[in-house]
């Protein structure tokens, strides 16, 4: 494993885990919308970004589709770790989201452009 790959791992420190972590992001964070996703962003005072996901059963009925969307979002987040800086991000899916890799990647590219220009 090269150094560049090791430094871009999605480690546990990059996860938002508890309700206490999520609360300030929802209450005080900025909100960015795309057609199928909503991104909440709030500075966290750390030197690294953290990610939380809210992909509900209402937005995608099948667990396999929810998990596919989560994997795709985590991978795109992992690839942008160096650019994001010290922010907490929560990404939620809207109803009717399609679990298509190219479509989700396009949606996330638009959202990342708003968060880290």
C-alpha positions in Angstrom: 0.0 0.0 0.0 1.5 3.3 -1.0 1.5 6.4 1.3 -1.1 8.2 -0.8 -3.5 5.3 -0.5 -2.9 4.9 3.2 -3.5 8.6 3.9 -6.9 8.5 2.1 -8.4 5.6 4.0 -11.9 6.0 5.5 -11.1 5.4 9.1 -13.3 5.5 12.2 -12.2 9.0 13.0 -14.0 10.0 9.7 -17.4 8.7 10.9 -20.1 10.7 12.7 -21.3 8.1 15.2 -23.6 9.5 17.8 -26.6 11.7 17.9 -24.5 14.4 19.6 -22.2 14.4 16.5 -25.2 14.8 14.2 -27.2 17.4 16.1 -25.0 20.5 15.4 -24.8 19.6 11.7 -28.6 19.5 11.3 -29.3 22.5 13.6 -26.5 25.0 12.6 -25.1 23.6 9.4 -25.5 24.9 5.8 -27.8 22.8 3.6 -27.0 22.1 -0.1 -29.5 20.3 -2.3 -29.3 18.3 -5.5 -32.0 16.4 -7.2 -31.6 13.2 -5.2 -29.4 14.1 -2.2 -29.1 16.7 0.5 -25.8 17.6 2.1 -25.6 19.3 5.5 -22.2 20.9 6.3 -20.9 22.4 9.5 -17.3 23.3 10.6 -16.0 20.8 13.3 -12.8 22.5 14.6 -10.7 19.5 13.6 -8.2 19.1 10.9 -10.1 16.4 9.1 -13.7 15.9 7.8 -16.2 13.5 9.2 -19.2 11.9 7.4 -22.6 10.8 8.5 -25.2 9.1 6.3 -29.0 9.1 6.4 -30.3 6.8 3.8 -33.8 5.7 5.0 -36.1 2.9 4.0 -38.5 5.6 2.7 -36.0 6.7 0.1 -34.9 3.2 -0.9 -37.0 0.2 0.0 -34.4 -2.6 -0.6 -31.5 -2.9 1.8 -29.1 -3.8 -1.0 -29.9 -0.5 -2.8 -29.4 1.5 0.5 -26.1 -0.2 1.1 -25.0 0.4 -2.5 -25.7 4.1 -2.2 -23.9 4.3 1.1 -20.8 2.6 -0.3 -20.7 4.9 -3.3 -21.0 8.0 -1.0 -18.3 6.7 1.3 -16.0 6.1 -1.6 -16.5 9.5 -3.1 -15.9 11.1 0.4 -12.7 9.0 0.8 -11.4 10.3 -2.5 -12.0 13.9 -1.4 -10.6 13.7 2.2 -7.7 16.0 1.5 -9.9 18.7 -0.1 -12.7 18.9 2.4 -10.8 20.1 5.5 -12.4 20.3 9.0 -16.1 19.9 8.4 -18.8 17.6 9.5 -21.0 16.4 6.6 -24.3 14.5 6.7 -25.7 13.3 3.4 -29.4 12.2 3.2 -31.2 10.7 0.3 -34.5 12.0 -1.0 -37.4 9.8 -2.0 -37.1 8.3 -5.5 -33.3 8.2 -5.5 -31.9 5.8 -8.1 -29.0 3.5 -7.0 -27.0 4.1 -10.1 -23.3 4.7 -9.7 -22.9 7.3 -12.4 -25.9 9.3 -11.4 -24.9 9.4 -7.7 -21.4 10.3 -8.6 -22.7 13.2 -10.7 -24.9 14.4 -7.9 -22.0 14.2 -5.4 -19.7 16.1 -7.7 -22.2 19.0 -7.8 -22.5 19.0 -4.0 -18.7 18.7 -3.4 -18.3 21.7 -5.7 -20.5 23.8 -3.4 -18.7 22.7 -0.2 -15.1 22.9 -1.4 -14.9 25.3 -4.4 
